[in-house]
Amino acid sequence: MMRALINSHVGLRHGIVLTSLLLLVAGAGTAQDDIEREGFFEVRSASTQLVDGVHTLDARLQLVLSSEALDALSSGVPLTIELQIEIIRVRRWYMDDLDAELAVRYELEYRPLSQRYLVRNLNSGDQDSFATLYSALNNLGRLQGLPIIDDSLLEADRQYRIRVRALLNTQQYPAPLRLLFFWRDQWQLKSEWSEWLLER
């Protein structure tokens, strides 16, 4: 009985989120008087250092949400911001080879009752609460000492490149919405790759 109630609650929550998103997207096309904010993601700086045998990442991101993403967030729809990291082995006579990749996902959610913004690291489960959207996005955009890869997993006599980008991930939404977002520029928030040689 308890499981049925939990499943019913989860299904209801997903239904509310889906309905909210559909209403927001439909309404966006009719609100012609509102000034639309395009939004953009940018990697302002990024570097790695070797700490106790582990390569760690420091990065500064600029995360500006579009009008539709802001409307969805303020309506209680959580957003997933993803940091993608690739480690590429440099090869002299062949194409470079992707040796490792890592996706660090953060969920950004607004709680109307407390008027707080929650930032949850979906990889580790760590969570922080912020009074303003600016402080939440600023925290998301300041990465320091993020473990990337153990140096022992890399070949000693090889050279490696590392590249990083940030994006708004919409994979958690139902397939019809993902298809709709694919055609809407305001949901295509993705930075360019920032790339450099991995120092060892």
Secondary structure, 3 states (H helix, E strand, C coil): CHHHHHHHHHHHHHHHHHHHHHHHHHHHCCCCCCCCCCCEEEEEEEEEEEECCEEEEEEEEEEECCHHHHHHHHCCCCEEEEEEEEEEECCCCCCCEEEEEEEEEEEEEEECCCCEEEEEECCCCCEEEECCHHHHHHHHCEEEEEEEEEHHHCCCCCCEEEEEEEEEECCCCCHHHHHHHHCCHHHCCECCCEEEECCC
